[in-house]
């Protein structure tokens, strides 16, 4: 059997190497579903709290690649929440990051799905290509 826990946040980002509108600053209401295998009782609230802790830095923040030149301009504005990643903040990379963080807490994580819209999502799971910790998250 498995359980699923869902959290939602609002987050901004841009993909500077993308050839299209996503290279502009924009935002999404992100939904994250985490599925965990369980052989016994696993408290939904505990899983939900850990997921909320992982997502908190991203909530209402602008998430950017740490080499993005926009960072310097945003730092001059008061009260800006910035998160810099060592990779572009794609939905796929966010799913991978959250999956790794949840796996550190709950070893039987089946999958993490990040929905950037109702129509578009990315899923990371144990069946995915081997994921290395190639990212770094820092707050600005």
Residue pairs with C-beta under 8 A, 6 or more apart in sequence:
1 37
1 38
1 39
2 35
2 36
2 37
2 38
2 110
3 35
3 36
3 38
3 42
3 44
3 47
4 33
4 34
4 35
4 36
5 33
5 34
5 36
5 44
5 47
5 48
5 51
6 31
6 32
6 33
6 34
7 31
7 32
7 48
7 51
7 52
7 55
8 29
8 30
8 31
8 32
9 29
9 30
9 32
9 55
9 58
9 59
9 60
10 27
10 28
10 29
10 30
10 59
10 60
11 27
11 28
11 30
11 58
11 59
11 60
11 61
11 62
11 63
12 25
12 26
12 27
12 28
12 61
12 62
12 63
13 25
13 26
13 27
13 28
13 62
13 63
13 64
13 89
14 22
14 23
14 24
14 25
14 26
14 64
14 68
14 70
14 89
15 22
15 23
15 88
15 89
15 90
16 23
16 65
16 68
16 70
16 88
17 23
17 88
25 62
25 70
28 116
28 117
30 58
30 94
30 114
30 115
30 116
31 114
31 115
32 51
32 55
32 98
32 112
32 113
32 114
32 115
33 111
33 112
33 113
33 115
34 47
34 51
34 98
34 102
34 109
34 111
34 112
35 109
35 110
35 111
35 112
36 42
36 47
36 102
36 106
36 108
36 109
36 110
37 108
37 109
37 110
38 108
42 106
47 106
50 102
50 105
50 106
51 98
51 102
54 98
54 101
54 102
55 98
57 81
57 83
57 137
57 139
58 83
58 94
60 81
61 81
61 82
61 83
62 74
62 80
62 81
62 82
62 83
63 82
63 83
63 84
63 85
63 89
63 94
64 70
64 71
64 74
64 82
64 83
64 84
64 85
64 89
65 84
65 85
65 86
65 87
65 88
65 89
66 84
66 85
66 86
66 136
66 138
68 84
71 82
71 84
71 140
74 80
74 82
74 140
75 82
75 140
80 140
81 139
82 139
82 140
83 89
83 137
83 138
83 139
83 140
84 137
84 138
84 139
84 140
85 93
85 97
85 135
85 136
85 137
86 134
86 135
86 136
87 93
87 134
87 135
90 122
91 114
91 116
91 120
91 121
91 122
92 122
92 124
93 135
94 114
94 122
95 112
95 113
95 114
95 122
95 123
95 124
96 124
96 128
96 131
96 135
97 135
97 137
98 112
98 114
98 124
99 109
99 111
99 112
99 124
99 125
99 128
99 131
100 131
100 133
102 109
102 112
103 109
109 126
110 125
110 126
111 123
111 124
111 125
111 126
112 123
112 124
112 125
113 121
113 122
113 123
113 124
114 121
114 122
114 123
115 121
116 122
124 131
